[in-house]
């Protein structure tokens, strides 16, 4: 799909974006996009931290305590 994409295509896309949004609105658009990416990254990092804490708590609940005798079948 992207094999034929060249520098000229990118230049044409940039010109079309400039015509659609206008030069004065482009810095505000870029700033808004940057802030959105920053928020997305922080949310993804916080979700990963929550997942690792949850799995650690779940693992601790599943593992038997070492001072209790093994009540399973003997191997």
C-alpha positions in Angstrom: 0.0 0.0 0.0 2.8 2.4 0.9 5.3 1.2 -1.7 4.6 4.1 -4.1 4.5 6.8 -1.5 7.2 9.4 -2.2 8.3 12.8 -1.0 6.1 14.4 -3.6 3.1 12.7 -2.2 3.9 14.0 1.3 4.4 17.5 -0.1 1.0 17.4 -1.8 -0.7 16.1 1.4 1.0 19.0 3.4 -0.2 21.6 0.9 -3.8 20.2 1.1 -3.7 20.3 4.9 -2.4 23.9 4.8 -5.3 24.8 2.4 -7.9 23.1 4.6 -6.8 24.5 8.0 -5.0 27.7 7.1 -1.6 28.8 8.3 -2.8 30.5 11.5 -4.5 27.4 12.8 -1.7 24.9 12.2 0.4 25.7 15.3 -2.7 25.3 17.5 -3.5 22.1 15.8 0.1 20.7 16.3 0.0 21.8 20.0 -3.3 20.1 20.5 -2.0 16.9 18.9 1.1 17.0 21.1 -0.9 17.4 24.3 -3.2 14.5 23.2 -0.2 12.3 22.6 1.3 13.2 26.0 -2.0 12.3 27.8 -2.3 9.1 25.9 1.3 8.0 26.9 0.6 8.8 30.5 -2.6 6.8 30.5 -1.0 3.8 28.9 1.9 3.9 31.4 -0.6 4.1 34.3 -2.6 1.2 32.9 0.5 -0.9 32.6 1.4 -0.1 36.2 -2.1 -1.1 37.4 -1.9 -4.4 35.5 1.4 -5.4 37.0 0.2 -4.6 40.5 -3.0 -6.6 40.0 -1.1 -9.7 38.7 1.3 -9.5 41.7 -1.6 -9.4 44.1 -3.3 -12.3 42.3 -0.1 -14.4 42.3 0.3 -13.8 46.0 -3.2 -15.0 46.7 -2.8 -18.2 44.6 0.5 -19.3 46.0 0.3 -21.3 49.3 2.1 -20.1 52.4 5.3 -21.9 53.1 4.5 -22.7 56.8 1.3 -24.7 55.8 1.7 -28.4 55.2 1.2 -29.6 51.6 -2.3 -31.2 51.5 -2.1 -32.3 47.9 -1.3 -35.7 46.5 2.3 -36.8 46.9 4.3 -37.1 43.8 
